[in-house]
């Protein structure tokens, strides 16, 4: 079983009300609705070629920074 990490989420009242309504209609918890939404968002990013390009550039930049710091 995966470890669970607690996180704090701050959202505006209207969005919170919408999430609550969705949870009630679906017979789910607010936590389940939010967890599903986040998981679907992550899956979309993983499948998005533009995001993957940005991710690769970010990883390359971090590798450069780490190398620079290691050379100190």
C-alpha positions as a printed Julia matrix, in Angstrom:
72×3 Matrix{Float64}:
   0.0    0.0     0.0
   1.3    3.44   -0.9
   2.2    5.83    1.86
  -0.25   8.65    2.4
   0.89  12.25    2.69
  -1.38  14.87    4.21
  -1.51  18.18    2.37
  -3.29  21.44    3.02
  -5.36  22.84    0.19
  -6.73  26.37    0.09
  -9.43  27.04   -2.49
 -12.03  29.72   -2.84
 -15.46  29.14   -1.35
 -17.27  28.77   -4.67
 -14.91  26.04   -5.84
 -15.17  24.3    -2.45
 -18.97  24.37   -2.75
 -18.77  22.89   -6.26
 -16.48  20.1    -5.1
 -18.79  19.37   -2.17
 -21.79  19.21   -4.51
 -19.96  16.85   -6.89
 -19.02  14.61   -3.98
 -22.6   14.5    -2.74
 -24.02  13.68   -6.18
 -21.42  10.96   -6.76
 -21.73   9.54   -3.26
 -18.03  10.12   -2.7
 -15.98  12.07   -0.22
 -14.54  15.48   -1.02
 -11.12  13.91   -0.57
 -11.9   11.26   -3.2
 -13.14  13.87   -5.69
 -10.03  16.0    -5.21
  -7.71  12.98   -5.32
  -9.31  11.85   -8.61
  -9.07  15.33  -10.11
  -5.38  15.62   -9.21
  -4.63  12.15  -10.54
  -6.38  12.93  -13.84
  -4.46  16.23  -14.08
  -1.14  14.45  -13.56
  -2.06  11.84  -16.19
  -2.89  14.62  -18.7
   0.46  16.29  -18.04
   2.32  13.01  -18.53
   0.61  12.61  -21.92
   1.12  16.26  -23.0
   4.08  16.58  -25.39
   4.48  20.32  -24.67
   4.62  19.69  -20.92
   7.14  16.9   -21.5
   9.36  19.34  -23.44
   9.17  21.83  -20.57
   9.92  19.06  -18.08
  12.98  17.95  -20.04
  14.3   21.54  -20.2
  13.72  21.91  -16.47
  15.55  18.66  -15.7
  18.47  19.7   -17.91
  18.67  23.06  -16.15
  18.65  21.43  -12.73
  21.38  19.02  -13.83
  23.48  22.03  -14.91
  22.93  23.76  -11.57
  23.79  20.64   -9.57
  26.94  20.15  -11.63
  27.92  23.77  -11.12
  27.42  23.47   -7.35
  29.29  20.18   -7.17
  32.29  21.75   -8.92
  32.09  24.44   -6.32
